[in-house]
Amino acid sequence: MITQRLINTPQYIILFLILTLGKLSTHVESIRFEVQSGKTKCIVEEIRKNCITLGKYHIVKENEAHPLPDSHKVKVKAVSVHGKQYHQSDKVTEGNFVFHTEGEGDCVACFSAVDHKPPVTLTIEFEWKSGTATKDWSHVVKKDSVESMEMELKEMYDIAYSIYDEAYYLHERENEALTINIAANTEMAWLSFLSIVLCISVAGLQFWHLKSFFQKKKLI
C-alpha cells in the first residue's frame, strides 16, 4: 500500500513528506520529572524487536556551582515487561544506558530516590530514544558539498525507511486488533444466542408447569 502510493505521488511531494515526517520522527526532547526521597517513579516506552535503545539521565542541579549532596542520588533500573534486565545503577547522579532489544513490547525505566530525612524532592532530566533517533550523523566529517549531500541523502533514506517500517508495524498491530475483535464479536454472538435459547427454554418449562398445575386443579 505504501509503495504504491509513493509511486503515484509527485516527487516533490514525496520529498516534502520525507523531510517533514523525518524531522518529526527524529526530534527527541528530554523530559523532566520529580521524585521524592524514598519514592520510585517509572517511565514506560513501547520498543520494537531488534531495536537499539539509548537513554541518558541526570539529576538537575539547583546551583551549578555546588556539587549534589548525598541525598540527591537515585537507583536506576531498566527492564522489559518480560523481566529481562537491561541496566541497573545504584546511588548515582547521572548515567546512560544502551541496549539492543531481543523481543517486542514495553520497556520500563524506574528511578528510585534514596531515603532521606527530612525528605527532599529530586528533579531528573531523562532522554529516551530508539531506532533512527539513536543514530548521530553529526560526527561525520563532510569535506565538500558532494559528501555533504551524500550524508544528507543517507540520513533521509534512513528516516524514510524508518517511517515505512513504523507504518508496517502499525498495520500489523491493526490486523492483530481486528482479528481479536472479530473473535470476540463471534464469541459474544454465540453467547447471546445461547442466552436466548436458554431463556426460551426456561419460559417454555414454566408455561408447561403452570398448564399442568391448572389442569390438575381443573381450572382449565
Secondary structure as GFF3:
##gff-version 3
##sequence-region A 1 220
A	DSSP	alpha_helix	2	7	.	.	.	ID=ss1
A	DSSP	alpha_helix	11	26	.	.	.	ID=ss2
A	DSSP	beta_strand	31	36	.	.	.	ID=ss3
A	DSSP	beta_strand	40	47	.	.	.	ID=ss4
A	DSSP	beta_strand	52	59	.	.	.	ID=ss5
A	DSSP	beta_strand	74	80	.	.	.	ID=ss6
A	DSSP	beta_strand	85	92	.	.	.	ID=ss7
A	DSSP	beta_strand	94	100	.	.	.	ID=ss8
A	DSSP	beta_strand	105	113	.	.	.	ID=ss9
A	DSSP	beta_strand	121	130	.	.	.	ID=ss10
A	DSSP	three_ten_helix	131	134	.	.	.	ID=ss11
A	DSSP	alpha_helix	145	216	.	.	.	ID=ss12
###
